[in-house]
Amino acid sequence: MASTPRFKVYDADNVYQAACKHPEEAAALVALLGPGSSIRDGHTKADIVWLEGEEASPAGDSYDLAAGTVWQRVESRMATP
């Protein structure tokens, strides 16, 4: 049975655009959607783990770097009670 995609992609207008199983895919989408778009580990604004235009470099510069950052933030959120 297939698993539900974990990562949600929203555009700058807070409109849900896509769900992705891998953060690299989500990074490609936020790079396309531009500043203000986000990757979320859930559907709320509190679930944002990448905010395009507010990071050290754009997701389009390195999908792997963006994915690594996303995973670090997911792990950090899970470790916080």
C-alpha positions, 0 to 999 in steps of 0.5 A: 500500500502506498504511503501518503505524501508527507510534504505539502507545498503552498504558494505565496498566497497560502494556496495548497498546490501539491503534496510530495513524498520527498523534500527534493521534489517539494524544493523544485516546486517552491523554486518554481513558485518563487518567494513566499512559497513554502514546504510544510510538514503538515498543512498549517503555517506552524508546519513550515519547514522551508520558506522560499525567499527567507532562506540563506539561498533559494531552493533552486540553487540546490535541491539537496541543500533544501532537502537537508534543511527540511529534514533537520527542521523536521527532526528538530520539531520532533525532538521538541516536546 
